[in-house]
C-alpha cells in the first residue's frame, strides 16, 4: 500500500475540508468508497484486468490535489476556442475537475439541467439521488473508489422525458495548472424516457506539467431514450487518463458511443454497458492513433441482460514507432437474453516495433442468439502499397492513404456530419505529422 497510503492519510486528515465544499449527496458515499480503496488499492498488473496495463510508475508521482478549491485564475475563452465549421454547439468547460460557471443554460430546452455536479447535488438532490454512484458502486476498480472518495465537482446533464436537445452539447475538459496534478472528474448523464441528446467531450492538456485524470462517468438511458456520446482525446505525453464509464440502457433505448485518441501519454478506457430492457441497442466504436511510446488500452464489457437487444463494437488501432495498444472486448449474454445480436470487431495496423495485444471474448448462456467476434493485427499490406505506388504516388503518400482508408469506417460511425468531416481532417493531419493543435482550436499542444 505504499503508493496508496498518502491518499488514505490525506483523506483522513482533510475529510472535513472536503465535505465542507460539497452537499450531502456527494459526501454520503465517501467513507465507504475510501474503505474500499484502502482494501483494493490501485490496480496493478497482478490483477487480471490490468495484467498488461502497468500504471505503477504513474501512481508513484507526488501529484497535487486541489482539495481546498484554491482558485486557479483561468478564463477558458482566453486560451481555448473551438471553431469547427458548421458545428454549432452549446459549449461548456471543465477546468481540471471543476465546472466553469461562466456559461449559462439559456438556450437549452425547459427542464434540462446542464452544469456543476456540486451545485445540482445541492439544489436537486432528490432528482440525482437515485442515480449518483448507483452504477459505479459495484466496481472493484480502486480508481473508481478513489474518485468517489475525493470528487468535489463535475458535470450533470439531465434531460426530461420526451425532450430533444437539437444543438449538440460540447464539453471542453482542460488540464491546466502550475504543478503536477491529479484530478477527480465526475460525469452524470440522465436521459429520461424518450429523451434525445448528442454530447461531445474534448480532452486537452494546456500546461506542460504531469497530469493524472481519473474520471468516472455514469450514463442512464430511459425507455426509448437516445444518446450520441463522443470523446476526443488530444493531450500530451505527460498525461495519464483513466476513464471508467458505466451505462445502463432501458427498453428501446439507443446508444452511439465513439471515442478517438489522437494524441496522448497513457490512456485506459473502461467501458461497461448493460442492456437491461428489451430492444435496446448499443453501437460502440473507436480509433487509437499511437506513435513514439504512447500507450492506449480499451477494455469493453457489454452485458446483454434482456432479450431482443443488439450490440456492435468496432475498434481500430494504428500504431507506429514503439507505441503499445490493448483491446479487451467482452460480450456477456445472460441466460434469459434470447434473440440477442452481438458483434465485435477489432483490427490493428502496426509498425514492426509497435506492440498490440487483443483479447476478444464471448460468454453466452442463451441458446437462440447471433454472436461473433474477431480480431486481426498486422503490418501494412505490401501488395496494396506496391499497387498504389505503381500509379505514380510516393511511398510516403501511399502509406498515408492506406492508413486513412483503414480508419475510415470508424469515422463514418460519427453521425454529426461537421464533426465527421473535421475528424477526417484531424486524422489525416495526424498521419502527416502536422497536428500541432486540434484544427480550429487556439489551444496549443504541449509536448
Secondary structure, 3 states (H helix, E strand, C coil): CHHHHHHHHHHHHHHHHHHHCCCHHHHHCHHHHHHHHHHHCCCCCCCHHHCCCCCHHHHCCCCECCCCCCCCCCCHHHHCCECCCCCCEEEEEEECCEECCCCCCCCCCCCCEEEEHHHHHHHCHHHHHCCCCCCCCCCCCHHHHHHHHHCCCCEEEEECCCCECCCEEEEEEEECCCCCEEEEEEEEEEECCCCEEEEEEEEEECCCCCEEEEEEEEEEECCCCEEEEEEEEECCCCEEEEEEEEEEECCCCEEEEEEEEEECCEEEEEEEEEECCCCCEEEEEEEEEECCCCEEEEEEEEEECCCCCEEEEEEEEEECCCCEEEEEEEEEECCCCCCCEEEEEEEEEECCCCEEEEEEEEEECCCCCEEEEEEEEECCCHHHHHHHHCCCCCHHHHHHHHHHHHHHHHHCCCCCHHHHHHHHHHHHHHHHCCCCCCCCECCCCCC
